[in-house]
Amino acid sequence: MYQYDQYDQSIVDARVEEFRDQVARRLSGQLTEDQFKPLRLMNGLYLQLHAYMLRVAIPYGTLSSRQMRTLASIARDYDRGYGHFTTRQNLQFNWIRLEDTPAILARLAAVQMHAIQTSGNCIRNISSDQFAGAAADELVDPRPYAELLRQWSTFHPEFTYLPRKFKIAVIAAEEDRAAMRLHDIGLRLVRRDGVIGAEVYVGGGMGRTPMIAPLIRDFVPATELMSYLEAALRVYNRYGRRDNIYKARIKILVHEIGADEYRRQVEEEFAHVRTLGIDPPAAELDRIAAMFAPPAFAEDAPEGVDRSDPDFAVWLDQNVRPHRQPGHSVVTISLKPIGGIPGDASAEQIDCVADLAERYSFDEIRVTHAQNLVLPHVRQADLHAVWSALREAGLAEANLDLVTDIIACPGLDYCSLANARSIPLAQKLAVRLAPRQHDLGELKVKISGCINACGHHHAGHIGILGVDKKGTENYQLSFGGSGAEDVSLGKITGPGFDEDGVVEAIDRATRTYVALREEGERFLDTYRRVGMQPFKEAIYG
């Protein structure tokens, strides 16, 4: 994984000291909250319903054991003993005291971590495929390219105050495990005539106006990728709406002027930018890529696993994926125990994962877009030992991509923007459907507590949006969304429900699916084949 050089470390350390001074001035009254707010947001510090929340950046979702243990120590010393992993491959601490934030940031900086640009109208954490560097189906490891973009975008003087927040995802496989086309810019690395480059999609996003990003350029050589993205951001920065927060995202610009006109303007800007020499030399990409070299795998690692333990066999089938290296596997650790809070992990569990990564996964951990964790490089001979340790820690739920592997935002239990609670609904729904989850198969449920869609409800096979209806919590139900390579946006079924009503409606919808499905069909496939009407009849009577 990437290691800071002297420059990286110096800018992070300098930011810690700068923020230490800003916090001191706020606590002494020299700064008002209005003056302090933009400063704290630049450092990932939000003021939520009950306390400050600190969002820690985890670039492209990659962590070391040492970094994980630091997150556990912060959870113990400064929070309430846990952290919350997010859909943006970050981690949030929900119970932070303002006076503690400089010490927390200093502790993060000591292990090459920070909270810079996890908020504000800037380029946020660059996300990627959580199986990067391990997936059997990837063209190349996308993380060196994501790291290059992280360095380009950090403190970029032109793009520090964009019209609105900006999110970029980089993948390198046909299977999209990062919801790439639901980002402001999505990049899929491809090879053309022996040259590595990228397909560039611009203008995706969820929130109030969900959109799927159109293809803007089918190939940009990697040697010119930074110039092309610079041009794409310049056009947005020039014409993006700053007078209306609801129309400020790049998706609105692309939609209103049209993909063809946006493409024309980007090409015109690109012709100029590429003459400026901002693309790094090949040696810089090589330097970064060397830090992502594959681990020293045992070439003779035995293949095959003893499946005689039925519980272990279920976990193997559900949470373990093929690795590109023979004799190894990719393990997803569920943070969705039945009845638990999606994405939460205690300090003890975080430490447990750090220990397992150090012992069994070449000191690497990944955070997923579905609020789970990954051990990317586990020998098949070690899988039973890993599973046993996870089971003891309460982390061995065999439910990856099943109906209880629910994505949920913090909702009204924490968030000052939310209209409804997400967490209790996720817990109740998981308990209700757990007995049937393996029969139902792949079924992705996603819950957002407000229209900002942090729970990605638009992309759920079943999506739930919490709204405020005359002072009461109401839940809109949608079917047919997907954030994968078969990307689509969910369609609202009809009138909303209260909390118990939406659980009952989903129970009925899943039973309708079982009655209608053909062999091998997921819920999403059946819905797309038969349409909404049979499901509406089932849930509305």
C-alpha positions as CSV (number, residue, x, y, z in Angstrom):
1,M,0.0,0.0,0.0
2,Y,1.0,3.6,-0.5
3,Q,3.5,5.1,2.0
4,Y,3.8,8.8,2.6
5,D,6.9,10.6,1.5
6,Q,8.3,13.6,3.3
7,Y,6.0,16.0,1.4
8,D,2.8,13.9,2.2
9,Q,3.7,13.8,5.9
10,S,4.6,17.5,6.1
11,I,1.2,18.7,4.7
12,V,-0.8,16.4,6.9
13,D,1.2,17.5,10.0
14,A,0.9,21.1,9.1
15,R,-2.9,20.8,8.7
16,V,-3.1,19.3,12.2
17,E,-1.3,22.2,13.7
18,E,-3.4,24.7,11.7
19,F,-6.6,23.1,12.9
20,R,-5.3,22.9,16.5
21,D,-5.0,26.7,16.5
22,Q,-8.5,27.1,14.9
23,V,-10.1,24.9,17.5
24,A,-8.4,26.9,20.3
25,R,-9.8,30.1,18.9
26,R,-13.2,28.6,18.6
27,L,-13.2,27.4,22.2
28,S,-11.9,30.8,23.4
29,G,-14.7,32.6,21.6
30,Q,-12.4,34.3,19.1
31,L,-14.2,32.5,16.3
32,T,-18.0,32.3,16.0
33,E,-19.6,29.0,14.9
34,D,-20.4,30.6,11.5
35,Q,-16.7,31.5,11.1
36,F,-15.5,28.1,12.3
37,K,-17.9,26.0,10.3
38,P,-16.1,26.1,6.9
39,L,-12.8,25.5,8.8
40,R,-14.0,22.4,10.6
41,L,-15.7,21.0,7.4
42,M,-12.4,21.2,5.6
43,N,-11.1,18.8,8.2
44,G,-14.1,16.4,8.1
45,L,-15.7,17.6,11.3
46,Y,-19.5,17.9,11.3
47,L,-21.9,19.1,14.0
48,Q,-24.6,16.5,14.2
49,L,-27.7,16.1,16.3
50,H,-26.0,15.1,19.6
51,A,-22.2,15.7,19.1
52,Y,-19.5,16.3,16.6
53,M,-18.8,13.7,14.0
54,L,-15.4,13.2,12.5
55,R,-15.1,11.5,9.1
56,V,-11.7,9.9,8.5
57,A,-10.5,9.4,5.0
58,I,-9.6,5.9,3.8
59,P,-8.3,6.4,0.3
60,Y,-9.6,3.7,-2.1
61,G,-10.6,1.8,1.0
62,T,-7.1,0.4,1.8
63,L,-5.8,0.1,5.4
64,S,-2.9,-1.5,7.2
65,S,-3.2,-3.3,10.6
66,R,-1.4,-0.4,12.3
67,Q,-3.9,2.1,10.9
68,M,-6.8,-0.2,12.0
69,R,-5.5,-0.4,15.5
70,T,-5.2,3.4,15.6
71,L,-8.9,3.7,14.6
72,A,-9.7,1.2,17.5
73,S,-7.7,3.3,19.9
74,I,-9.5,6.5,18.9
75,A,-12.9,4.7,19.3
76,R,-11.9,3.7,22.8
77,D,-10.3,7.0,24.0
78,Y,-12.4,9.6,22.2
79,D,-15.7,8.0,21.1
80,R,-18.1,5.5,22.7
81,G,-16.0,2.4,21.8
82,Y,-17.0,1.9,18.1
83,G,-16.6,3.3,14.6
84,H,-19.0,3.5,11.7
85,F,-17.8,2.4,8.2
86,T,-19.5,4.3,5.4
87,T,-20.6,3.8,1.8
88,R,-17.7,6.0,0.7
89,Q,-15.0,3.7,2.1
90,N,-14.5,6.1,5.1
91,L,-15.0,5.7,8.8
92,Q,-17.0,8.0,11.1
93,F,-16.7,8.7,14.8
94,N,-20.1,9.9,16.0
95,W,-19.4,11.1,19.5
96,I,-16.4,13.5,19.3
97,R,-15.7,16.4,21.6
98,L,-14.4,19.5,19.8
99,E,-11.5,20.0,22.2
100,D,-10.3,16.4,21.4
101,T,-10.2,16.8,17.6
102,P,-6.6,18.1,17.3
103,A,-5.3,15.1,19.4
104,I,-7.3,12.7,17.2
105,L,-6.0,14.2,14.0
106,A,-2.4,14.1,15.4
107,R,-2.9,10.4,16.2
108,L,-4.2,9.8,12.7
109,A,-1.3,11.7,11.1
110,A,1.2,9.5,13.0
111,V,-0.1,6.5,10.9
112,Q,-0.4,8.4,7.6
113,M,-4.1,9.1,7.9
114,H,-6.2,12.3,8.0
115,A,-9.7,13.7,7.6
116,I,-8.8,16.3,4.9
117,Q,-11.5,16.8,2.1
118,T,-14.0,14.3,3.6
119,S,-16.4,17.3,3.6
120,G,-16.9,20.5,1.7
121,N,-17.3,21.4,-1.9
122,C,-14.1,19.8,-3.1
123,I,-13.0,16.5,-4.5
124,R,-13.7,13.9,-1.8
125,N,-12.1,10.6,-1.0
126,I,-11.2,8.8,-4.3
127,S,-12.9,5.4,-4.1
128,S,-12.2,2.1,-5.9
129,D,-13.0,-1.6,-6.0
130,Q,-12.5,-3.2,-2.6
131,F,-11.1,-6.3,-4.3
132,A,-8.4,-4.2,-6.2
133,G,-5.1,-6.0,-6.4
134,A,-6.8,-9.4,-5.6
135,A,-9.7,-9.8,-8.0
136,A,-9.4,-12.5,-10.6
137,D,-11.2,-10.4,-13.2
138,E,-9.4,-7.1,-13.0
139,L,-7.2,-5.7,-15.9
140,V,-4.7,-3.9,-13.6
141,D,-4.7,-2.8,-10.0
142,P,-6.7,0.5,-10.1
143,R,-5.3,1.8,-6.8
144,P,-2.1,3.4,-8.2
145,Y,-4.2,5.5,-10.5
146,A,-6.6,6.4,-7.6
147,E,-3.6,7.4,-5.5
148,L,-2.3,9.6,-8.3
149,L,-5.7,11.3,-8.5
150,R,-5.7,11.7,-4.7
151,Q,-2.4,13.5,-4.9
152,W,-3.6,15.7,-7.8
153,S,-6.8,16.6,-6.0
154,T,-5.6,17.3,-2.5
155,F,-5.5,21.0,-1.9
156,H,-6.0,21.6,-5.7
157,P,-6.2,25.4,-5.8
158,E,-8.8,25.5,-8.5
159,F,-11.0,22.8,-7.1
160,T,-11.1,23.6,-3.4
161,Y,-14.3,25.6,-3.7
162,L,-16.3,23.8,-6.4
163,P,-20.1,24.5,-6.9
164,R,-20.7,21.3,-4.9
165,K,-19.0,18.2,-3.5
166,F,-17.4,16.0,-6.1
167,K,-16.8,12.2,-6.0
168,I,-14.6,10.0,-8.3
169,A,-14.4,6.2,-8.5
170,V,-11.8,4.2,-10.3
171,I,-12.3,0.5,-11.3
172,A,-10.5,-1.9,-13.6
173,A,-12.9,-4.8,-14.2
174,E,-16.1,-5.5,-16.1
175,E,-17.9,-6.2,-12.9
176,D,-18.6,-2.8,-11.2
177,R,-18.1,-3.2,-7.4
178,A,-17.9,0.5,-6.8
179,A,-21.1,2.0,-8.3
180,M,-18.8,3.8,-10.7
181,R,-21.6,5.3,-12.9
182,L,-23.3,6.8,-9.9
183,H,-20.3,9.1,-9.2
184,D,-19.6,12.6,-10.5
185,I,-16.8,11.0,-12.5
186,G,-16.4,7.3,-13.0
187,L,-13.3,5.8,-14.6
188,R,-13.0,2.2,-15.9
189,L,-9.5,1.3,-16.8
190,V,-9.2,-0.5,-20.1
191,R,-6.5,-1.5,-22.6
192,R,-6.6,-0.4,-26.2
193,D,-3.9,-1.5,-28.7
194,G,-1.7,-2.5,-25.8
195,V,-2.1,0.9,-24.1
196,I,-3.7,1.4,-20.6
197,G,-6.3,4.1,-20.4
198,A,-9.8,4.9,-19.1
199,E,-13.4,5.1,-20.2
200,V,-14.7,8.3,-18.6
201,Y,-18.2,8.7,-17.4
202,V,-19.4,12.1,-16.1
203,G,-22.5,13.2,-14.4
204,G,-23.8,10.4,-12.2
205,G,-25.1,10.7,-8.7
206,M,-27.9,10.1,-6.3
207,G,-29.6,12.5,-3.9
208,R,-32.6,14.6,-4.9
209,T,-32.1,14.1,-8.6
210,P,-30.5,10.7,-9.3
211,M,-28.8,10.2,-12.6
212,I,-26.6,7.6,-14.3
213,A,-23.4,9.1,-15.8
214,P,-23.2,9.0,-19.6
215,L,-20.0,7.9,-21.3
216,I,-18.1,11.1,-22.2
217,R,-15.0,9.6,-23.7
218,D,-14.4,6.0,-24.6
219,F,-10.6,6.2,-24.1
220,V,-8.2,8.5,-22.5
221,P,-4.6,7.2,-22.4
222,A,-3.4,7.0,-18.8
223,T,-0.5,9.3,-19.7
224,E,-3.1,12.1,-20.3
225,L,-5.7,11.2,-17.8
226,M,-4.9,14.0,-15.3
227,S,-5.1,16.6,-18.1
228,Y,-8.5,15.3,-19.2
229,L,-9.9,15.3,-15.7
230,E,-8.5,18.8,-15.1
231,A,-10.4,19.9,-18.2
232,A,-13.6,18.1,-17.1
233,L,-13.5,19.8,-13.7
234,R,-12.7,23.2,-15.2
235,V,-15.8,23.1,-17.4
236,Y,-17.9,22.2,-14.3
237,N,-16.2,24.9,-12.1
238,R,-16.9,27.5,-14.8
239,Y,-20.6,26.7,-15.4
240,G,-21.8,24.8,-12.4
241,R,-24.7,26.5,-10.5
242,R,-23.6,28.3,-7.4
243,D,-27.0,30.1,-6.9
244,N,-29.0,26.9,-6.1
245,I,-27.6,24.1,-3.9
246,Y,-30.1,21.7,-5.4
247,K,-28.8,22.3,-8.9
248,A,-25.1,22.6,-8.2
249,R,-23.9,19.1,-8.9
250,I,-22.1,18.3,-12.2
251,K,-24.9,15.9,-13.1
252,I,-27.3,18.8,-13.5
253,L,-24.8,20.7,-15.7
254,V,-24.4,17.6,-18.0
255,H,-28.1,17.0,-18.1
256,E,-29.0,20.6,-18.8
257,I,-26.5,21.4,-21.6
258,G,-26.5,17.8,-22.8
259,A,-23.7,15.2,-22.8
260,D,-22.6,16.2,-26.4
261,E,-22.2,19.8,-25.5
262,Y,-20.4,19.0,-22.3
263,R,-18.1,16.7,-24.2
264,R,-17.4,19.3,-26.8
265,Q,-16.4,21.9,-24.1
266,V,-14.3,19.4,-22.3
267,E,-12.4,18.5,-25.5
268,E,-11.8,22.1,-26.2
269,E,-10.5,22.7,-22.7
270,F,-8.5,19.4,-22.9
271,A,-6.7,20.7,-26.1
272,H,-5.4,23.6,-24.0
273,V,-4.7,21.8,-20.7
274,R,-2.7,19.0,-22.3
275,T,-0.1,21.7,-23.4
276,L,0.5,22.7,-19.8
277,G,2.5,19.7,-18.8
278,I,0.5,18.8,-15.7
279,D,0.5,15.0,-16.4
280,P,3.1,13.3,-14.2
281,P,6.0,11.5,-15.9
282,A,5.7,7.8,-16.3
283,A,8.3,7.4,-13.5
284,E,5.9,8.8,-11.0
285,L,3.2,6.3,-11.7
286,D,5.8,3.6,-11.6
287,R,7.0,4.9,-8.2
288,I,3.5,4.7,-6.8
289,A,2.6,1.4,-8.5
290,A,5.7,-0.2,-6.9
291,M,4.1,0.4,-3.5
292,F,1.1,-1.7,-4.7
293,A,3.2,-4.6,-5.9
294,P,1.5,-8.0,-5.1
295,P,2.5,-9.6,-1.8
296,A,5.1,-12.4,-1.6
297,F,2.5,-15.1,-2.2
298,A,3.6,-18.7,-1.6
299,E,3.7,-20.2,-5.1
300,D,3.0,-23.6,-3.7
301,A,0.0,-22.6,-1.5
302,P,-2.4,-25.6,-1.5
303,E,-5.8,-25.2,-3.1
304,G,-9.0,-26.6,-1.7
305,V,-10.7,-26.3,1.7
306,D,-12.2,-28.9,4.0
307,R,-16.0,-28.2,3.9
308,S,-17.1,-30.8,6.4
309,D,-18.3,-28.1,8.9
310,P,-21.7,-27.0,7.5
311,D,-21.6,-23.6,9.0
312,F,-18.1,-22.9,7.7
313,A,-19.2,-24.2,4.3
314,V,-22.1,-21.7,4.2
315,W,-19.7,-18.9,5.0
316,L,-17.3,-20.0,2.3
317,D,-20.0,-20.0,-0.3
318,Q,-21.4,-16.6,0.7
319,N,-18.5,-14.5,1.9
320,V,-15.4,-15.9,0.1
321,R,-14.4,-15.0,-3.5
322,P,-11.8,-16.2,-5.9
323,H,-8.3,-14.7,-5.9
324,R,-6.1,-14.1,-8.8
325,Q,-3.3,-16.1,-7.0
326,P,-3.8,-19.8,-6.8
327,G,-4.3,-21.2,-3.3
328,H,-5.6,-17.8,-2.0
329,S,-9.1,-16.3,-1.5
330,V,-10.7,-12.9,-0.9
331,V,-12.7,-12.8,2.4
332,T,-15.5,-10.3,3.1
333,I,-16.2,-9.7,6.7
334,S,-19.8,-8.8,7.4
335,L,-20.5,-5.8,9.6
336,K,-24.2,-6.7,9.4
337,P,-25.0,-9.1,12.3
338,I,-28.7,-9.9,12.4
339,G,-30.4,-7.2,14.4
340,G,-27.1,-5.1,14.5
341,I,-26.3,-1.7,13.2
342,P,-25.1,-1.8,9.6
343,G,-21.5,-0.6,9.3
344,D,-20.7,-0.4,13.0
345,A,-17.7,-2.2,14.5
346,S,-16.6,-2.1,18.1
347,A,-13.0,-1.2,19.0
348,E,-12.5,-4.9,19.9
349,Q,-13.8,-6.0,16.6
350,I,-11.6,-3.5,14.8
351,D,-8.6,-4.8,16.7
352,C,-9.6,-8.4,15.8
353,V,-9.6,-7.5,12.1
354,A,-6.2,-5.8,12.4
355,D,-4.8,-9.0,14.0
356,L,-6.2,-11.2,11.3
357,A,-4.9,-9.0,8.6
358,E,-1.5,-9.0,10.1
359,R,-1.4,-12.7,10.5
360,Y,-3.3,-14.0,7.5
361,S,-3.7,-11.2,4.8
362,F,-0.3,-9.6,4.3
363,D,-1.2,-6.7,6.6
364,E,-4.0,-5.4,4.4
365,I,-7.6,-4.5,5.0
366,R,-10.2,-3.0,2.7
367,V,-13.4,-1.1,3.4
368,T,-16.3,-1.8,1.0
369,H,-19.1,0.4,-0.4
370,A,-21.6,-1.9,1.3
371,Q,-20.2,-1.0,4.8
372,N,-18.3,-4.2,5.2
373,L,-14.6,-5.1,5.5
374,V,-12.3,-7.3,3.4
375,L,-9.2,-9.4,4.0
376,P,-7.9,-9.4,0.4
377,H,-5.2,-12.0,0.5
378,V,-6.0,-15.1,2.6
379,R,-4.4,-18.5,2.0
380,Q,-7.1,-21.1,1.5
381,A,-5.4,-23.2,4.1
382,D,-6.0,-20.4,6.6
383,L,-9.7,-19.8,5.9
384,H,-11.0,-22.0,8.7
385,A,-8.8,-20.2,11.2
386,V,-10.0,-16.8,10.0
387,W,-13.6,-17.9,10.1
388,S,-13.2,-19.3,13.7
389,A,-11.7,-16.0,14.9
390,L,-14.4,-14.0,13.2
391,R,-17.1,-16.1,14.7
392,E,-15.7,-15.6,18.1
393,A,-15.7,-11.8,17.5
394,G,-19.3,-11.8,16.2
395,L,-18.1,-11.0,12.6
396,A,-18.9,-14.3,10.8
397,E,-22.4,-13.6,9.5
398,A,-22.6,-15.4,6.1
399,N,-24.8,-12.8,4.4
400,L,-22.8,-11.0,1.8
401,D,-25.2,-9.5,-0.8
402,L,-28.2,-11.2,0.9
403,V,-31.3,-9.4,2.1
404,T,-29.8,-8.8,5.6
405,D,-26.6,-7.3,4.2
406,I,-28.4,-3.9,4.4
407,I,-26.8,-0.6,3.6
408,A,-28.2,2.1,5.9
409,C,-27.1,5.7,6.6
410,P,-27.0,6.9,10.3
411,G,-30.4,8.6,9.8
412,L,-32.3,10.5,12.4
413,D,-30.5,8.8,15.3
414,Y,-27.4,11.0,14.5
415,C,-27.8,13.1,11.4
416,S,-29.1,16.7,11.5
417,L,-30.2,16.5,7.9
418,A,-32.3,13.3,8.3
419,N,-36.1,13.1,8.2
420,A,-36.4,9.5,9.5
421,R,-34.5,6.8,11.3
422,S,-32.7,4.2,9.2
423,I,-31.0,2.1,11.8
424,P,-34.0,0.7,13.7
425,L,-35.7,-0.1,10.4
426,A,-32.6,-2.0,9.1
427,Q,-32.5,-4.0,12.4
428,K,-36.2,-4.9,12.3
429,L,-36.1,-5.8,8.6
430,A,-33.0,-8.0,9.0
431,V,-34.6,-9.9,11.9
432,R,-37.8,-10.4,9.9
433,L,-36.1,-11.7,6.7
434,A,-33.1,-13.6,8.2
435,P,-34.8,-17.0,8.2
436,R,-35.3,-16.8,4.4
437,Q,-32.2,-14.9,3.4
438,H,-30.4,-17.8,1.7
439,D,-33.5,-18.9,-0.2
440,L,-34.0,-15.3,-1.4
441,G,-30.4,-15.1,-2.8
442,E,-28.9,-11.9,-4.0
443,L,-31.1,-9.1,-2.9
444,K,-29.6,-5.7,-2.1
445,V,-31.6,-3.5,0.3
446,K,-30.5,0.1,0.8
447,I,-32.0,2.6,3.2
448,S,-31.6,6.4,3.3
449,G,-33.0,8.6,6.1
450,C,-33.4,11.7,3.8
451,I,-33.3,12.7,0.1
452,N,-29.5,13.2,0.2
453,A,-29.3,9.4,-0.3
454,C,-26.3,8.5,1.7
455,G,-27.7,5.0,2.0
456,H,-27.8,4.8,-1.8
457,H,-31.5,3.8,-1.9
458,H,-31.8,4.7,-5.6
459,A,-29.4,1.8,-6.3
460,G,-31.1,-0.8,-4.2
461,H,-32.8,-3.8,-5.6
462,I,-35.2,-2.7,-2.9
463,G,-34.6,0.9,-1.9
464,I,-36.2,2.7,1.1
465,L,-36.3,6.5,1.6
466,G,-37.3,8.0,4.9
467,V,-39.3,11.3,4.5
468,D,-41.2,13.6,6.9
469,K,-44.9,13.4,6.3
470,K,-46.7,15.9,8.5
471,G,-44.4,15.4,11.4
472,T,-44.2,11.6,11.2
473,E,-41.7,9.3,9.7
474,N,-42.8,7.8,6.4
475,Y,-40.9,5.4,4.2
476,Q,-41.1,5.4,0.4
477,L,-40.4,2.0,-1.2
478,S,-38.7,1.6,-4.6
479,F,-37.8,-1.5,-6.7
480,G,-35.3,-2.1,-9.5
481,G,-32.2,-0.1,-8.7
482,S,-28.6,-1.4,-9.2
483,G,-25.2,0.2,-8.7
484,A,-23.4,-2.6,-10.5
485,E,-22.5,-2.9,-14.2
486,D,-26.3,-3.4,-14.9
487,V,-26.8,0.1,-13.4
488,S,-30.3,1.3,-13.0
489,L,-32.4,3.6,-10.7
490,G,-35.2,2.3,-8.6
491,K,-38.9,3.1,-9.3
492,I,-41.2,4.2,-6.5
493,T,-43.9,1.6,-5.8
494,G,-46.6,4.0,-4.6
495,P,-47.7,5.5,-1.3
496,G,-45.3,5.3,1.6
497,F,-45.5,3.3,4.9
498,D,-44.8,3.6,8.5
499,E,-41.9,1.5,9.9
500,D,-43.9,-1.6,10.5
501,G,-45.7,-1.2,7.3
502,V,-42.6,-1.1,5.1
503,V,-41.2,-4.2,6.8
504,E,-44.5,-6.0,6.0
505,A,-44.5,-4.7,2.4
506,I,-41.0,-6.0,1.8
507,D,-41.9,-9.3,3.3
508,R,-44.8,-9.6,0.9
509,A,-42.7,-8.4,-2.1
510,T,-40.1,-11.1,-1.4
511,R,-42.7,-13.8,-1.2
512,T,-44.1,-12.5,-4.5
513,Y,-40.6,-12.8,-6.0
514,V,-40.3,-16.4,-4.8
515,A,-43.6,-17.3,-6.4
516,L,-42.7,-15.6,-9.7
517,R,-39.0,-16.3,-10.2
518,E,-37.6,-18.5,-12.8
519,E,-34.5,-20.7,-12.3
520,G,-31.4,-18.6,-11.6
521,E,-33.2,-15.3,-11.3
522,R,-32.4,-12.7,-8.7
523,F,-35.1,-10.5,-7.3
524,L,-33.8,-7.8,-9.6
525,D,-34.1,-10.1,-12.6
526,T,-37.6,-11.1,-11.8
527,Y,-38.7,-7.5,-11.2
528,R,-37.3,-6.5,-14.6
529,R,-39.0,-9.4,-16.3
530,V,-42.5,-9.1,-14.8
531,G,-42.6,-5.4,-14.0
532,M,-44.0,-3.5,-11.0
533,Q,-47.7,-4.5,-11.1
534,P,-47.5,-8.0,-9.4
535,F,-45.5,-6.4,-6.6
536,K,-47.9,-3.5,-6.2
537,E,-50.8,-5.9,-6.0
538,A,-49.0,-7.8,-3.3
539,I,-48.0,-4.9,-1.1
540,Y,-51.0,-2.7,-1.5
541,G,-53.7,-5.4,-1.8
